[in-house]
Every structure is written in C-alpha cells, then in structure tokens.
Amino acid sequence: MTALQPEITALVARQQRLAEGIAAEARHQMDPAEGPIEQAFMQMACDHPEACTCPGDTQ
C-alpha cells in the first residue's frame, strides 16, 4: 500500500484543485440578480482566508 501513497496523494490534490476551480467558475457564472449571494461568497472568502483570497490581496 505504501507504494501507492504518492499516486493517492496526487489524486487527492488534483480532486481538491478541480473542486476549487468548479466553485470559482460557479461564482463567476452567477446571475447578476444574485448579487447578494455573490457578496456572501466574497465575505466568506474574507472570513476564511486560509481557504480563499480576497480581491485586492497582494499575495
């Protein structure tokens, strides 16, 4: 099982990157009428910087 560990780790990391990309695309495609929901996503990103970055971050 330890011989497969690098492949498993890579697959998990890839899945996490894909999930983050899908979430970002979903936010990008939101209807403008759903502005309050988009604002909530942005606030969540600011409240949880370890998972997201805020507009204007210089990182």
Phi and psi restraints in degrees (value plus and minus 20) as a CYANA .aco file:
   2 THR   PHI     -86.9   -46.9
   2 THR   PSI     -45.4    -5.4
   3 ALA   PHI     -87.1   -47.1
   3 ALA   PSI     -46.0    -6.0
   4 LEU   PHI    -109.7   -69.7
   4 LEU   PSI     -29.2    10.8
   5 GLN   PHI     -75.9   -35.9
   5 GLN   PSI     -64.4   -24.4
   6 PRO   PHI     -81.3   -41.3
   6 PRO   PSI     -60.3   -20.3
   7 GLU   PHI     -86.1   -46.1
   7 GLU   PSI     -59.8   -19.8
   8 ILE   PHI     -85.0   -45.0
   8 ILE   PSI     -65.3   -25.3
   9 THR   PHI     -80.2   -40.2
   9 THR   PSI     -63.3   -23.3
  10 ALA   PHI     -84.3   -44.3
  10 ALA   PSI     -61.0   -21.0
  11 LEU   PHI     -85.2   -45.2
  11 LEU   PSI     -61.2   -21.2
  12 VAL   PHI     -84.4   -44.4
  12 VAL   PSI     -64.1   -24.1
  13 ALA   PHI     -82.8   -42.8
  13 ALA   PSI     -61.4   -21.4
  14 ARG   PHI     -83.2   -43.2
  14 ARG   PSI     -63.0   -23.0
  15 GLN   PHI     -81.9   -41.9
  15 GLN   PSI     -60.6   -20.6
  16 GLN   PHI     -85.6   -45.6
  16 GLN   PSI     -61.2   -21.2
  17 ARG   PHI     -84.1   -44.1
  17 ARG   PSI     -61.9   -21.9
  18 LEU   PHI     -83.0   -43.0
  18 LEU   PSI     -63.6   -23.6
  19 ALA   PHI     -81.9   -41.9
  19 ALA   PSI     -61.2   -21.2
  20 GLU   PHI     -84.8   -44.8
  20 GLU   PSI     -60.6   -20.6
  21 GLY   PHI     -85.5   -45.5
  21 GLY   PSI     -60.6   -20.6
  22 ILE   PHI     -84.3   -44.3
  22 ILE   PSI     -62.2   -22.2
  23 ALA   PHI     -83.9   -43.9
  23 ALA   PSI     -61.4   -21.4
  24 ALA   PHI     -85.3   -45.3
  24 ALA   PSI     -61.5   -21.5
  25 GLU   PHI     -85.1   -45.1
  25 GLU   PSI     -59.8   -19.8
  26 ALA   PHI     -81.7   -41.7
  26 ALA   PSI     -61.0   -21.0
  27 ARG   PHI     -85.4   -45.4
  27 ARG   PSI     -57.3   -17.3
  28 HIS   PHI     -87.0   -47.0
  28 HIS   PSI     -54.0   -14.0
  29 GLN   PHI    -107.6   -67.6
  29 GLN   PSI     -16.0    24.0
  30 MET   PHI     -82.3   -42.3
  30 MET   PSI     126.6   166.6
  31 ASP   PHI     -87.0   -47.0
  31 ASP   PSI     117.2   157.2
  32 PRO   PHI     -77.6   -37.6
  32 PRO   PSI     -46.4    -6.4
  33 ALA   PHI     -87.2   -47.2
  33 ALA   PSI     -34.2     5.8
  34 GLU   PHI    -117.9   -77.9
  34 GLU   PSI      11.3    51.3
  35 GLY   PHI     -71.8   -31.8
  35 GLY   PSI     -64.3   -24.3
  36 PRO   PHI     -80.4   -40.4
  36 PRO   PSI     -54.0   -14.0
  37 ILE   PHI     -89.8   -49.8
  37 ILE   PSI     -62.4   -22.4
  38 GLU   PHI     -82.2   -42.2
  38 GLU   PSI     -60.1   -20.1
  39 GLN   PHI     -82.2   -42.2
  39 GLN   PSI     -57.5   -17.5
  40 ALA   PHI     -83.7   -43.7
  40 ALA   PSI     -60.0   -20.0
  41 PHE   PHI     -81.3   -41.3
  41 PHE   PSI     -64.4   -24.4
  42 MET   PHI     -83.8   -43.8
  42 MET   PSI     -59.5   -19.5
  43 GLN   PHI     -85.3   -45.3
  43 GLN   PSI     -59.3   -19.3
  44 MET   PHI     -82.1   -42.1
  44 MET   PSI     -60.2   -20.2
  45 ALA   PHI     -82.2   -42.2
  45 ALA   PSI     -59.5   -19.5
  46 CYS   PHI     -90.8   -50.8
  46 CYS   PSI     -54.4   -14.4
  47 ASP   PHI     -94.6   -54.6
  47 ASP   PSI     -42.2    -2.2
  48 HIS   PHI    -148.0  -108.0
  48 HIS   PSI      47.1    87.1
  49 PRO   PHI     -83.5   -43.5
  49 PRO   PSI     -38.8     1.2
  50 GLU   PHI     -89.7   -49.7
  50 GLU   PSI     -39.7     0.3
  51 ALA   PHI    -126.2   -86.2
  51 ALA   PSI     -40.7    -0.7
  52 CYS   PHI    -163.6  -123.6
  52 CYS   PSI     152.4   192.4
  53 THR   PHI    -142.0  -102.0
  53 THR   PSI     132.5   172.5
  54 CYS   PHI    -117.4   -77.4
  54 CYS   PSI     131.8   171.8
  55 PRO   PHI     -76.5   -36.5
  55 PRO   PSI     116.6   156.6
  56 GLY   PHI      72.4   112.4
  56 GLY   PSI     -24.9    15.1
  57 ASP   PHI     -84.9   -44.9
  57 ASP   PSI     123.1   163.1
  58 THR   PHI    -121.5   -81.5
  58 THR   PSI      -2.8    37.2
